[in-house]
């Protein structure tokens, strides 16, 4: 559930929790794994709850087509530990 209720064109807020301070990158990927939109790259996030917002647009600022997308969250600690998670998001219009 993405929390948008009946407003299908509302931005999607992706929340994630970090166990330690980390550098994060969040990307939206198409069904075939291609990058649709880079939400953040190399952002310094603190331990605890963090969130980013995707406005349902691609890197060229075009509205994305309806369908299922994967939000990739990549976090890297100062020590070089990397964690990658995927969250599915369904866009309906």
PyMOL commands that place a pseudoatom at each C-alpha (Angstrom):
pseudoatom trace, name=CA, resn=UNK, resi=1, chain=A, elem=C, hetatm=0, pos=[0.000, 0.000, 0.000]
pseudoatom trace, name=CA, resn=UNK, resi=2, chain=A, elem=C, hetatm=0, pos=[1.500, 3.318, -1.023]
pseudoatom trace, name=CA, resn=UNK, resi=3, chain=A, elem=C, hetatm=0, pos=[-0.626, 5.691, 1.047]
pseudoatom trace, name=CA, resn=UNK, resi=4, chain=A, elem=C, hetatm=0, pos=[-1.974, 7.723, -1.881]
pseudoatom trace, name=CA, resn=UNK, resi=5, chain=A, elem=C, hetatm=0, pos=[-5.596, 6.734, -1.295]
pseudoatom trace, name=CA, resn=UNK, resi=6, chain=A, elem=C, hetatm=0, pos=[-7.851, 7.743, -4.175]
pseudoatom trace, name=CA, resn=UNK, resi=7, chain=A, elem=C, hetatm=0, pos=[-5.440, 10.334, -5.593]
pseudoatom trace, name=CA, resn=UNK, resi=8, chain=A, elem=C, hetatm=0, pos=[-3.654, 8.170, -8.147]
pseudoatom trace, name=CA, resn=UNK, resi=9, chain=A, elem=C, hetatm=0, pos=[-1.508, 11.009, -9.465]
pseudoatom trace, name=CA, resn=UNK, resi=10, chain=A, elem=C, hetatm=0, pos=[-0.194, 11.957, -6.013]
pseudoatom trace, name=CA, resn=UNK, resi=11, chain=A, elem=C, hetatm=0, pos=[3.535, 11.521, -5.422]
pseudoatom trace, name=CA, resn=UNK, resi=12, chain=A, elem=C, hetatm=0, pos=[4.738, 8.299, -3.806]
pseudoatom trace, name=CA, resn=UNK, resi=13, chain=A, elem=C, hetatm=0, pos=[6.598, 8.610, -0.505]
pseudoatom trace, name=CA, resn=UNK, resi=14, chain=A, elem=C, hetatm=0, pos=[9.093, 5.794, 0.087]
pseudoatom trace, name=CA, resn=UNK, resi=15, chain=A, elem=C, hetatm=0, pos=[10.186, 5.412, 3.711]
pseudoatom trace, name=CA, resn=UNK, resi=16, chain=A, elem=C, hetatm=0, pos=[13.138, 3.357, 4.912]
pseudoatom trace, name=CA, resn=UNK, resi=17, chain=A, elem=C, hetatm=0, pos=[15.026, 2.860, 8.152]
pseudoatom trace, name=CA, resn=UNK, resi=18, chain=A, elem=C, hetatm=0, pos=[18.812, 2.839, 8.439]
pseudoatom trace, name=CA, resn=UNK, resi=19, chain=A, elem=C, hetatm=0, pos=[20.682, 1.151, 11.273]
pseudoatom trace, name=CA, resn=UNK, resi=20, chain=A, elem=C, hetatm=0, pos=[23.564, 3.612, 10.906]
pseudoatom trace, name=CA, resn=UNK, resi=21, chain=A, elem=C, hetatm=0, pos=[24.439, 6.786, 9.016]
pseudoatom trace, name=CA, resn=UNK, resi=22, chain=A, elem=C, hetatm=0, pos=[24.833, 5.943, 5.318]
pseudoatom trace, name=CA, resn=UNK, resi=23, chain=A, elem=C, hetatm=0, pos=[25.135, 7.354, 1.840]
pseudoatom trace, name=CA, resn=UNK, resi=24, chain=A, elem=C, hetatm=0, pos=[21.972, 6.433, -0.047]
pseudoatom trace, name=CA, resn=UNK, resi=25, chain=A, elem=C, hetatm=0, pos=[20.816, 6.332, -3.624]
pseudoatom trace, name=CA, resn=UNK, resi=26, chain=A, elem=C, hetatm=0, pos=[17.179, 5.731, -4.517]
pseudoatom trace, name=CA, resn=UNK, resi=27, chain=A, elem=C, hetatm=0, pos=[16.182, 4.875, -8.070]
pseudoatom trace, name=CA, resn=UNK, resi=28, chain=A, elem=C, hetatm=0, pos=[12.935, 3.880, -9.759]
pseudoatom trace, name=CA, resn=UNK, resi=29, chain=A, elem=C, hetatm=0, pos=[13.367, 0.959, -12.161]
pseudoatom trace, name=CA, resn=UNK, resi=30, chain=A, elem=C, hetatm=0, pos=[11.081, -0.333, -14.897]
pseudoatom trace, name=CA, resn=UNK, resi=31, chain=A, elem=C, hetatm=0, pos=[9.945, -3.963, -15.077]
pseudoatom trace, name=CA, resn=UNK, resi=32, chain=A, elem=C, hetatm=0, pos=[13.023, -4.777, -17.194]
pseudoatom trace, name=CA, resn=UNK, resi=33, chain=A, elem=C, hetatm=0, pos=[15.408, -3.172, -14.695]
pseudoatom trace, name=CA, resn=UNK, resi=34, chain=A, elem=C, hetatm=0, pos=[16.131, 0.063, -16.553]
pseudoatom trace, name=CA, resn=UNK, resi=35, chain=A, elem=C, hetatm=0, pos=[16.376, 3.281, -14.591]
pseudoatom trace, name=CA, resn=UNK, resi=36, chain=A, elem=C, hetatm=0, pos=[13.252, 5.399, -15.001]
pseudoatom trace, name=CA, resn=UNK, resi=37, chain=A, elem=C, hetatm=0, pos=[14.068, 8.064, -12.428]
pseudoatom trace, name=CA, resn=UNK, resi=38, chain=A, elem=C, hetatm=0, pos=[16.890, 8.806, -9.993]
pseudoatom trace, name=CA, resn=UNK, resi=39, chain=A, elem=C, hetatm=0, pos=[15.214, 10.134, -6.859]
pseudoatom trace, name=CA, resn=UNK, resi=40, chain=A, elem=C, hetatm=0, pos=[18.526, 10.694, -5.041]
pseudoatom trace, name=CA, resn=UNK, resi=41, chain=A, elem=C, hetatm=0, pos=[22.180, 9.864, -5.666]
pseudoatom trace, name=CA, resn=UNK, resi=42, chain=A, elem=C, hetatm=0, pos=[24.794, 9.919, -2.930]
pseudoatom trace, name=CA, resn=UNK, resi=43, chain=A, elem=C, hetatm=0, pos=[22.574, 11.513, -0.299]
pseudoatom trace, name=CA, resn=UNK, resi=44, chain=A, elem=C, hetatm=0, pos=[23.903, 11.567, 3.277]
pseudoatom trace, name=CA, resn=UNK, resi=45, chain=A, elem=C, hetatm=0, pos=[21.184, 10.050, 5.466]
pseudoatom trace, name=CA, resn=UNK, resi=46, chain=A, elem=C, hetatm=0, pos=[21.214, 9.652, 9.237]
pseudoatom trace, name=CA, resn=UNK, resi=47, chain=A, elem=C, hetatm=0, pos=[20.458, 6.459, 11.160]
pseudoatom trace, name=CA, resn=UNK, resi=48, chain=A, elem=C, hetatm=0, pos=[16.745, 5.989, 11.742]
pseudoatom trace, name=CA, resn=UNK, resi=49, chain=A, elem=C, hetatm=0, pos=[13.712, 6.819, 9.617]
pseudoatom trace, name=CA, resn=UNK, resi=50, chain=A, elem=C, hetatm=0, pos=[14.277, 8.465, 6.226]
pseudoatom trace, name=CA, resn=UNK, resi=51, chain=A, elem=C, hetatm=0, pos=[12.035, 9.085, 3.231]
pseudoatom trace, name=CA, resn=UNK, resi=52, chain=A, elem=C, hetatm=0, pos=[12.094, 10.269, -0.368]
pseudoatom trace, name=CA, resn=UNK, resi=53, chain=A, elem=C, hetatm=0, pos=[9.293, 11.362, -2.681]
pseudoatom trace, name=CA, resn=UNK, resi=54, chain=A, elem=C, hetatm=0, pos=[8.816, 10.243, -6.299]
pseudoatom trace, name=CA, resn=UNK, resi=55, chain=A, elem=C, hetatm=0, pos=[6.557, 12.505, -8.367]
pseudoatom trace, name=CA, resn=UNK, resi=56, chain=A, elem=C, hetatm=0, pos=[5.648, 9.712, -10.855]
pseudoatom trace, name=CA, resn=UNK, resi=57, chain=A, elem=C, hetatm=0, pos=[7.830, 11.276, -13.542]
pseudoatom trace, name=CA, resn=UNK, resi=58, chain=A, elem=C, hetatm=0, pos=[10.857, 9.957, -15.406]
pseudoatom trace, name=CA, resn=UNK, resi=59, chain=A, elem=C, hetatm=0, pos=[14.325, 11.495, -15.797]
pseudoatom trace, name=CA, resn=UNK, resi=60, chain=A, elem=C, hetatm=0, pos=[13.011, 13.556, -18.752]
pseudoatom trace, name=CA, resn=UNK, resi=61, chain=A, elem=C, hetatm=0, pos=[10.172, 14.920, -16.529]
pseudoatom trace, name=CA, resn=UNK, resi=62, chain=A, elem=C, hetatm=0, pos=[7.482, 12.975, -18.420]
pseudoatom trace, name=CA, resn=UNK, resi=63, chain=A, elem=C, hetatm=0, pos=[4.621, 11.284, -16.547]
pseudoatom trace, name=CA, resn=UNK, resi=64, chain=A, elem=C, hetatm=0, pos=[5.337, 7.559, -16.323]
pseudoatom trace, name=CA, resn=UNK, resi=65, chain=A, elem=C, hetatm=0, pos=[2.990, 4.983, -17.821]
pseudoatom trace, name=CA, resn=UNK, resi=66, chain=A, elem=C, hetatm=0, pos=[0.748, 2.887, -15.601]
pseudoatom trace, name=CA, resn=UNK, resi=67, chain=A, elem=C, hetatm=0, pos=[2.410, -0.311, -14.438]
pseudoatom trace, name=CA, resn=UNK, resi=68, chain=A, elem=C, hetatm=0, pos=[4.599, -1.829, -11.769]
pseudoatom trace, name=CA, resn=UNK, resi=69, chain=A, elem=C, hetatm=0, pos=[7.946, -0.279, -10.920]
pseudoatom trace, name=CA, resn=UNK, resi=70, chain=A, elem=C, hetatm=0, pos=[10.677, -1.236, -8.463]
pseudoatom trace, name=CA, resn=UNK, resi=71, chain=A, elem=C, hetatm=0, pos=[12.116, 1.369, -6.119]
pseudoatom trace, name=CA, resn=UNK, resi=72, chain=A, elem=C, hetatm=0, pos=[15.750, 0.444, -5.446]
pseudoatom trace, name=CA, resn=UNK, resi=73, chain=A, elem=C, hetatm=0, pos=[17.227, 1.720, -2.183]
pseudoatom trace, name=CA, resn=UNK, resi=74, chain=A, elem=C, hetatm=0, pos=[21.008, 1.392, -1.934]
pseudoatom trace, name=CA, resn=UNK, resi=75, chain=A, elem=C, hetatm=0, pos=[22.715, 2.334, 1.322]
pseudoatom trace, name=CA, resn=UNK, resi=76, chain=A, elem=C, hetatm=0, pos=[26.481, 2.325, 1.869]
pseudoatom trace, name=CA, resn=UNK, resi=77, chain=A, elem=C, hetatm=0, pos=[28.124, 2.847, 5.253]
pseudoatom trace, name=CA, resn=UNK, resi=78, chain=A, elem=C, hetatm=0, pos=[31.386, 4.703, 5.794]
pseudoatom trace, name=CA, resn=UNK, resi=79, chain=A, elem=C, hetatm=0, pos=[32.972, 1.273, 6.294]
pseudoatom trace, name=CA, resn=UNK, resi=80, chain=A, elem=C, hetatm=0, pos=[31.929, 0.142, 2.815]
pseudoatom trace, name=CA, resn=UNK, resi=81, chain=A, elem=C, hetatm=0, pos=[29.034, -2.137, 3.791]
pseudoatom trace, name=CA, resn=UNK, resi=82, chain=A, elem=C, hetatm=0, pos=[26.338, -2.034, 1.105]
pseudoatom trace, name=CA, resn=UNK, resi=83, chain=A, elem=C, hetatm=0, pos=[22.679, -2.958, 1.490]
pseudoatom trace, name=CA, resn=UNK, resi=84, chain=A, elem=C, hetatm=0, pos=[20.221, -2.947, -1.405]
pseudoatom trace, name=CA, resn=UNK, resi=85, chain=A, elem=C, hetatm=0, pos=[16.440, -3.300, -1.066]
pseudoatom trace, name=CA, resn=UNK, resi=86, chain=A, elem=C, hetatm=0, pos=[13.609, -3.215, -3.589]
pseudoatom trace, name=CA, resn=UNK, resi=87, chain=A, elem=C, hetatm=0, pos=[10.072, -1.954, -2.986]
pseudoatom trace, name=CA, resn=UNK, resi=88, chain=A, elem=C, hetatm=0, pos=[7.368, -2.535, -5.639]
pseudoatom trace, name=CA, resn=UNK, resi=89, chain=A, elem=C, hetatm=0, pos=[5.172, 0.428, -6.582]
pseudoatom trace, name=CA, resn=UNK, resi=90, chain=A, elem=C, hetatm=0, pos=[2.135, 0.150, -8.858]
pseudoatom trace, name=CA, resn=UNK, resi=91, chain=A, elem=C, hetatm=0, pos=[1.170, 3.248, -10.839]
pseudoatom trace, name=CA, resn=UNK, resi=92, chain=A, elem=C, hetatm=0, pos=[-2.460, 3.505, -11.939]
pseudoatom trace, name=CA, resn=UNK, resi=93, chain=A, elem=C, hetatm=0, pos=[-3.959, 6.469, -13.739]
for i in range(1, 93): cmd.bond("trace and resi %d" % i, "trace and resi %d" % (i + 1))
show_as sticks, trace
zoom trace
